Amino acid sequence: MTSPSPVEQELHAAELAWAGGNEGKARVCARRAVALAVASWWARVGKAAWPGDVMEQLRRIQQHAAFPVAVREAAERLSTAVTKRHTAPFTVDPLTDARLIVGHLAADSSDTCLS
């Protein structure tokens, strides 16, 4: 039996937080899962990773035209501050958005998406 990857660990932590009613922690864990998936993707394609924190990673995804619209929209929702939930795109399900982005990165073996 293999141990879960860091991405899977963060997604699991997000699930537990969500189930426990801790939406803030679930969003943080979901965001971290995306950042870890981006780092893993960069390592897989052998390129230098983007600099910046998790929010910068999400901004880059949402602004990069090579990503499918659904992935860019998920990144936008996931990066929206809780305080702007009524005036901007906001996800009520950060796990689904994170899984969409993570799944896209896991399936992409080219370097065209993030270069």
HELIX and SHEET records of a PDB file:
HELIX    1   1 PRO A    6  ALA A   19  1                                  14    
HELIX    2   2 GLU A   23  VAL A   45  1                                  23    
HELIX    3   3 VAL A   54  GLN A   63  1                                  10    
HELIX    4   4 VAL A   69  SER A   79  1                                  11    
HELIX    5   5 VAL A   82  LYS A   84  5                                   3    
HELIX    6   6 PRO A   94  ALA A  107  1                                  14    
END                                                                             
